[in-house]
Amino acid sequence: PMLKGAGPGRLYEAAPGRITDVALDDGSRVTLDAGSAIRVTLSDDARRATLARGAAYFEVAHNADRPFQVAVGDRRVIVTGTRFVTALTGDGAQISLLQGRVAVGTRDVTARDALDGALVLSPGERADFQPGKPGIRKIAADLEMATAWRHRRLVFQDAPLSAVVAAVARYSDHPLVLADPALGRTRVTAILPLEGEDALEDRMAALLPIRIVQDEDGRRLIRAE
């Protein structure tokens, strides 16, 4: 991962198209989705990370004396030791819990009342919210979908084609454009491996009822087959 010194803590970034594993000094492990970034500050009383963009999978080393907190938008995920996934997508955010317990609140972890009014997640649950707006929704998490990118695949269950194209574009060297916006509303279900000999968008075209045409300006236009 690229390290940069600007701002508090250390910035870890995954390059476009590259899923990146990061080992933190406290023994925690983070996997960054392609094009994602986190900023991490480890101090004696607390461990803080901020999801700057994209998605990140955390395996937090247990240390009750130094709680671990992840800022996702304007919410805080507070944890002592667990495995969870955070994601920023468009105007929304999600936290999916695989193991352990986390609390999702608005206050900083060093405040003694940080857990007051916080939403507690159990394994298999997901918190959805929109940064800047009140309210948080707790629903059952689809853990396979939430962690699929970490296993080098993308999983879509009755998803709009526009969401598939947006996800694939994060791993592509070319701008991907839907020739007809109406095509983006087509619902698709597919598992797309992220690793292979050919370009990911070509594998997408082979799986789905679409074809990709190269534009003169380097864009790749997606049309109905």
C-alpha positions as CSV (number, residue, x, y, z in Angstrom):
1,P,0.0,0.0,0.0
2,M,1.0,3.6,-0.5
3,L,1.9,5.5,2.6
4,K,1.5,9.3,2.9
5,G,2.4,11.5,5.8
6,A,-0.1,14.3,5.2
7,G,-2.7,14.8,8.0
8,P,-3.0,12.9,11.3
9,G,-2.0,9.3,11.3
10,R,-0.9,7.2,8.3
11,L,-2.8,7.0,5.0
12,Y,-3.1,3.6,3.4
13,E,-4.4,3.5,-0.1
14,A,-5.1,0.6,-2.5
15,A,-4.4,1.5,-6.1
16,P,-7.3,1.3,-8.7
17,G,-7.8,-2.3,-9.6
18,R,-5.7,-3.7,-6.8
19,I,-7.1,-5.2,-3.6
20,T,-4.5,-4.6,-0.9
21,D,-3.7,-6.2,2.5
22,V,-2.4,-4.0,5.3
23,A,-0.9,-5.1,8.6
24,L,-1.2,-2.5,11.4
25,D,1.3,-2.1,14.2
26,D,-1.2,-3.2,16.8
27,G,-1.6,-6.7,15.1
28,S,-4.9,-5.8,13.4
29,R,-5.3,-6.6,9.7
30,V,-7.1,-4.6,7.1
31,T,-8.0,-5.5,3.5
32,L,-8.7,-2.5,1.3
33,D,-10.9,-2.9,-1.8
34,A,-9.5,-1.5,-5.0
35,G,-9.3,2.3,-5.0
36,S,-10.1,2.5,-1.3
37,A,-8.2,4.4,1.5
38,I,-8.1,4.5,5.3
39,R,-6.2,6.8,7.7
40,V,-5.0,5.2,10.9
41,T,-3.8,6.7,14.2
42,L,-2.6,4.4,17.0
43,S,-2.2,6.0,20.4
44,D,-1.8,4.7,23.9
45,D,-5.4,5.1,24.9
46,A,-7.2,4.4,21.6
47,R,-6.8,3.1,18.1
48,R,-8.6,5.2,15.4
49,A,-9.1,4.6,11.7
50,T,-11.1,6.6,9.2
51,L,-12.6,5.1,6.0
52,A,-11.7,7.8,3.5
53,R,-13.3,6.1,0.5
54,G,-14.3,2.7,-0.8
55,A,-14.5,-0.4,1.4
56,A,-12.4,-2.0,4.0
57,Y,-12.5,-5.4,5.9
58,F,-11.1,-5.2,9.4
59,E,-9.8,-8.0,11.6
60,V,-9.2,-6.1,14.9
61,A,-6.6,-7.4,17.4
62,H,-8.3,-7.7,20.8
63,N,-7.2,-5.0,23.4
64,A,-9.9,-3.9,25.8
65,D,-7.6,-1.1,27.1
66,R,-7.2,0.4,23.7
67,P,-10.6,0.4,22.0
68,F,-10.6,0.4,18.2
69,Q,-12.8,2.9,16.4
70,V,-13.5,3.4,12.7
71,A,-15.1,6.6,11.4
72,V,-17.4,5.9,8.5
73,G,-19.0,9.1,7.3
74,D,-20.2,10.9,10.5
75,R,-20.7,7.6,12.5
76,R,-18.2,5.7,14.7
77,V,-17.8,1.9,14.8
78,I,-16.6,1.0,18.3
79,V,-15.0,-2.4,18.9
80,T,-12.5,-4.2,21.1
81,G,-11.8,-7.2,18.8
82,T,-13.8,-8.5,15.9
83,R,-14.2,-8.9,12.1
84,F,-16.4,-6.5,10.1
85,V,-16.6,-4.7,6.8
86,T,-17.2,-1.0,6.2
87,A,-18.2,0.5,2.9
88,L,-19.0,3.9,1.5
89,T,-21.2,3.7,-1.6
90,G,-22.4,6.8,-3.4
91,D,-24.4,8.7,-0.7
92,G,-24.8,5.7,1.7
93,A,-22.6,3.7,4.1
94,Q,-22.8,0.2,5.5
95,I,-21.2,-1.8,8.3
96,S,-21.5,-5.6,8.2
97,L,-20.5,-7.7,11.2
98,L,-19.0,-11.2,10.7
99,Q,-17.7,-11.9,14.2
100,G,-17.7,-10.3,17.7
101,R,-19.8,-7.2,18.5
102,V,-19.6,-3.6,17.5
103,A,-21.5,-0.5,18.4
104,V,-22.3,2.2,15.9
105,G,-22.7,5.7,17.3
106,T,-21.9,9.3,16.7
107,R,-19.5,10.0,19.5
108,D,-15.8,9.5,19.9
109,V,-14.7,6.3,21.6
110,T,-12.8,8.0,24.4
111,A,-16.0,9.5,25.7
112,R,-17.3,7.4,28.6
113,D,-20.8,7.7,27.2
114,A,-19.8,6.8,23.7
115,L,-22.0,3.7,23.7
116,D,-25.1,5.6,25.0
117,G,-27.7,5.5,22.3
118,A,-25.4,3.6,20.0
119,L,-26.7,0.8,17.8
120,V,-25.2,-2.6,18.8
121,L,-24.7,-5.2,16.0
122,S,-24.5,-8.9,16.4
123,P,-22.8,-11.2,13.8
124,G,-24.7,-11.4,10.6
125,E,-26.3,-8.0,11.0
126,R,-25.7,-4.8,9.0
127,A,-26.1,-1.1,9.7
128,D,-27.1,1.1,6.9
129,F,-27.1,4.9,7.1
130,Q,-26.6,8.1,5.1
131,P,-23.8,10.4,6.4
132,G,-25.3,13.7,7.4
133,K,-28.8,12.4,7.9
134,P,-30.2,11.1,11.2
135,G,-31.3,7.5,11.6
136,I,-29.6,4.2,11.1
137,R,-31.2,1.0,9.8
138,K,-30.3,-2.5,11.1
139,I,-31.0,-5.4,8.7
140,A,-29.7,-8.9,8.1
141,A,-26.3,-8.8,6.3
142,D,-25.6,-10.8,3.2
143,L,-22.0,-11.7,4.4
144,E,-21.1,-13.4,1.2
145,M,-21.8,-10.3,-0.8
146,A,-20.3,-7.9,1.8
147,T,-17.0,-9.8,1.7
148,A,-16.9,-11.1,-1.8
149,W,-14.4,-8.6,-3.1
150,R,-12.0,-9.7,-0.4
151,H,-12.1,-13.2,-1.9
152,R,-11.3,-11.7,-5.3
153,R,-14.8,-11.9,-6.7
154,L,-17.9,-9.7,-7.1
155,V,-21.3,-11.1,-6.2
156,F,-24.5,-9.6,-7.5
157,Q,-28.0,-10.8,-6.5
158,D,-30.8,-9.3,-8.5
159,A,-28.8,-6.1,-8.8
160,P,-29.3,-3.3,-11.4
161,L,-26.7,-3.6,-14.3
162,S,-25.7,0.0,-13.4
163,A,-24.4,-1.2,-10.0
164,V,-22.4,-4.0,-11.7
165,V,-20.8,-1.6,-14.2
166,A,-20.0,0.8,-11.4
167,A,-18.3,-2.0,-9.4
168,V,-16.4,-3.4,-12.4
169,A,-15.2,0.2,-13.3
170,R,-13.3,0.3,-10.1
171,Y,-11.1,-2.5,-11.4
172,S,-10.9,-1.4,-15.0
173,D,-8.2,0.6,-16.8
174,H,-10.9,2.1,-19.2
175,P,-13.9,4.3,-18.5
176,L,-17.0,2.1,-18.8
177,V,-20.2,3.8,-20.1
178,L,-23.7,2.5,-20.5
179,A,-24.7,3.4,-24.0
180,D,-28.4,3.6,-22.9
181,P,-29.2,4.6,-19.3
182,A,-32.3,2.4,-19.5
183,L,-30.1,-0.6,-19.9
184,G,-28.7,0.1,-16.4
185,R,-32.0,-0.8,-14.8
186,T,-31.8,-4.4,-16.1
187,R,-31.6,-6.8,-13.1
188,V,-28.8,-9.3,-13.1
189,T,-27.5,-12.1,-10.8
190,A,-23.9,-13.1,-11.3
191,I,-20.6,-14.1,-9.6
192,L,-17.7,-12.4,-11.4
193,P,-14.1,-13.5,-10.5
194,L,-11.8,-10.6,-10.2
195,E,-8.7,-12.6,-11.3
196,G,-8.2,-14.0,-14.8
197,E,-6.2,-13.8,-18.0
198,D,-8.5,-11.3,-19.8
199,A,-9.9,-7.9,-18.8
200,L,-12.6,-8.0,-16.1
201,E,-15.1,-6.1,-18.3
202,D,-14.7,-8.7,-21.0
203,R,-15.5,-11.4,-18.5
204,M,-18.6,-9.4,-17.5
205,A,-19.7,-9.2,-21.1
206,A,-19.3,-13.0,-21.5
207,L,-21.5,-13.6,-18.4
208,L,-24.3,-11.0,-19.1
209,P,-26.5,-10.2,-22.1
210,I,-24.3,-7.2,-23.1
211,R,-21.5,-6.4,-25.5
212,I,-18.7,-3.8,-25.2
213,V,-17.7,-1.6,-28.0
214,Q,-14.5,0.5,-28.0
215,D,-15.1,4.2,-28.5
216,E,-12.7,6.5,-30.4
217,D,-11.8,8.3,-27.2
218,G,-10.9,5.2,-25.2
219,R,-14.2,4.7,-23.4
220,R,-15.8,1.4,-23.5
221,L,-19.5,1.6,-24.4
222,I,-21.8,-1.1,-23.0
223,R,-24.8,-2.1,-25.2
224,A,-27.5,-4.7,-25.0
225,E,-26.6,-7.8,-26.9
